[in-house]
């Protein structure tokens, strides 16, 4: 007997799998070290109000959200409907963390990719990460036009102060940073090393090297962003995580970011999205698990 359908062409099994892969990507990101300035299982990075436990509680609280987004995407839901689902997910996150913003960016970006993945699973053809990214463009105009009343997020403040693009522009354009930078970096590193951990860290630094990261702008201004991008570019030019001594250099880079209180949270969100796409799109050739290998 075929799996029960919960929306045209999308099975319970399919939406549950999308949800599971999304939650795995959230847990996988916090398990990675060293990520310059960011929270990990080793330390809290440049943060005083959150640690790995905060992120894990947040990720667990979001279970089911990404499957709901996948089902809505498969039904052809408009952006207003997706946004309403996302707002409820934010409420669950804040309840789990005591008001700390751990995954607001991921709720937005990864949620849209889950919706796109749900739609793509109803269409002919094999899963493809770039196709999923491009599918998000169908909601591009309302994404750009969307506003959150009294939005006091770091991204909103940076937009006013610097006129910098952010997560909305990235999503509305079909995630070009993922398509042209993080996913190619992940593919190449994974092909060379067969290590999910090294490939994920390489993708993270690939994002930081090019992204106008709103968190870096908020904490360090234009100079902080430029310095962070330059350091990431130099790290990758020397081979990044795959070079001899790459991990030690990444640890030194992490400590340098912590000393300046810099935190590339936007790059972390794109890393999470890249991990999801690699798993959903078949780039990872074995079942993702809890442990890195």
N, C-alpha and C positions, 0 to 999 in steps of 0.2 A: 504494500500500500504506500502511496506517495505521502510525503510529509505534509502536514496540515498547512494550508496557505492562510496567511494572515493579512496579506495585501496582494494585489494582482501580480502573480509571478514570483513572490518572495515567500519562502517557507519560514516556519518557526526556527528550524535548524539554522537557516542562513542568517536571520537577524540575531539569533543568539551567538553565532560565531563572530559576527561583526562586533557585537558588544564585548565578547571575551577578548578579542584581539585589541580592541581599544583600551580596555582596562589593563591588559598586559603591557601595552606601550606606556601607560602612565606609571605603573610599578617599575618597569624596566628603566625608565629615565631616572628615577630617583635612586636606583641601584647603581648607577654609573658613577665612577670616580677615576680620574679627576676632571671635573667640568668647571672651568674657571669661574670662581665666585659663587657657584650655585650649591644648593643643598644636596647632600648625598648621604649614603649610609655611613660615611666616614666623619663628616662634620657638617655644620650648618652654613658653611660658606660665608657670604657677606650678610647673613640674616640673623636677627636676634629674636624674631617672633615666630619662627617655624623651624622644624627639623624633619628628619626622614619620617618620623612617626606621624607628624601632621599631614605630610603628603600621602602616606599610606591610608590614613583614615579618610582623607578626601577622595582618593581613588576608589576605595571600597564603597563610599557613599554614592558614587556616580554609576555603580553597577545598574544596568537596565536602561540608562539614559541613551546610550549609543545605539542599542537595539531599537529603541523607540524612534530615534532619528532615522535609522535605516528603514524602518517601516514607513515613516512619513515620506522619506525621499522616494521610495518605491511607488508610493501612491501619487507622486507628483505634487506634493504639498508646496505651497508658496512660502516665501521667506517669513512672512508674518507668523505662519503656523510653526515653522522651525524655531523662530525666535522665542515664541511662547514656551516651547518645550525647554529651550536653553535657559530661560529665566527661572523656571522651576528647578532645573539642575543646579543653578547657582545657589538657590535657596538651600538645597540639600548640602552643597559644599560648605557654605558658611555655617550651617548648623553643626556639621561634623567637625569643623576646625575652630569653633568659638569665634567666628567672625574674621578669620585670617584668609586672605586671598591666595590660595595655593594654585588653583587650576582654572581661573576665569578665562585666560587666553586659550587654554586647551579645550574648555567647554565650547568655546566659539569655533575655533579652527578644526579641531578633531571632530566636533559634532557635525559640522558641515561636510567633512570628508566621509563620515559615517553615513550621512544622508545620501551623498553621491554614490558611495559604495553600494548602498541598498538599491538605488536606481540602476546602477550598472549591472548588478546581478540579475536583473530582469531582462537585460538586453542580450542579443547574440554576441558571441565572442568570448575569449578567455579574459580573466581579470587582468587589468593593466593599471599600474599606479598613475601613469600620466593621463590616462582616460578618466580616472576618478578625479584627478586635479582639475582637468578641463571641464568636467561636468559641473563643478561648483560655479562656473561662470554663468550658468543658467539663472542663478540668483544674484548675479553681479550688481545690477542696477539698484535693486532694493537694499542690498548690503551697503552700498555706498550712501544711499539716501537715509539709512536707518540712523536714528538718534536715540540715546538713552537719556531721559529727563534727569537733570541734576547729576550727570555722570562726573564723578570725582576721581576716576581711575587715573593711574599714572599715564596711560596712553592718551586719555583725553587732555590732561594737563600739558603733555608734551606737544600735542597737536596744536593747542592754543599758543604755546610759548615759541615753538620752532617751526610750525607748519609742516611737521614731518609726517610722512605716510605711516601707516601702521597695519594692524592685523586686517582691518576692513579692506584696505587696498590690496594687500597680498591675496586674500581670499577671492575678491572680486575679479582679480586678474588670473585666477586659476593656479595660484601658488607658484609663481615663477622661480622663487628662491629654492623651493623643493625640486622643481623640474630641472633646473639648470645647475644647481650647486649641491644640495644635500643628498639627493638621491643618487646622482652620479658618483659622489664621493663615497657613499655607503656601498654601492655596487662594486666599485673598484677595490675598496679596502676588504670587503667580504670575499671577493674573488681571490685576492692575494693571500689572505690570512685564514679564511674559514672561521673567523672569530666575530661573533655578533658584537661583543664588547668593543673591540678595536674599531670595527666598522661604524658603530654608533658614535663613538667618541670622535672619529674622523669627520663624520657628518655634522656633529655639533660645531666643531671648529670651522668647518666649511660655511655653516650658516653665519657664525659670528664674523667671519672675514668680510662678508658682503652686506649684511643686513643693517638697515637703519633701525637698530634695536631701541625701542622706546624706553625700556628699562634702563639701558645704559645712558640714554639721553637724560632721563629723569634724575639719575644719581650722579652722573659725571659731566653733563652738558655736552656741547659740541666737542670739546677737547677730550673728554673721557671716551666718547664714542670713537673718535678718530684714533686714539691710542689703542683702544681695545681691538678695533679692526686691524690696525697695523700689526699688533702683536700676534693676532690669529693668522694673518697672512704670512708673517715671517715663520711662524711655527709650521704651517703647511708647506711653505717653500722648502723647508729643511726636511720634509718627509712626514711631518706630523707624528701620529701615533705609530706609524709603521717603521719609522727610522730607528736605528740603534739609539738607545737613550731617550726615545720619544716620551715614554711615560714619566721619566724623571723631569724632563722639560715641562711637561704638562702640569706636574705637581708644582713646580716653581712658578708657572704662570698662574695657577690657581691661588697660590699664596700672595702673589703680587696683586691680584684682583681683590682679595680679601683685605689686604692692607689699605686699598683705596675705596673699599666698600662698593665696588662695582659688581653688578649682577646682570648678566645677559639673559633675562627671562624670556624675551621674544625668541631668542635662538633656541632656548629650551623647548618652547612650544612647537617650533618647527622640527626639532629633533623628535619629539613625541609623534608628530604627524608623520615623519619619515619612517619611524619604526612601524607604525600602523600600516602605512602603504606598502612597506617591504614585506610585511606578513600577509596582508590581504592580497597583494599583487603577485605573490609567488617569487619574490626576489630571495627571500629566506627559504632555503631548500629543505629545512626540517622544521618540525613543530616547535614554535617558541615555547619555552618553559620559564619557570621562575628564576632559574640560575643562568648566569652568563657563561658562555663557553667559547 
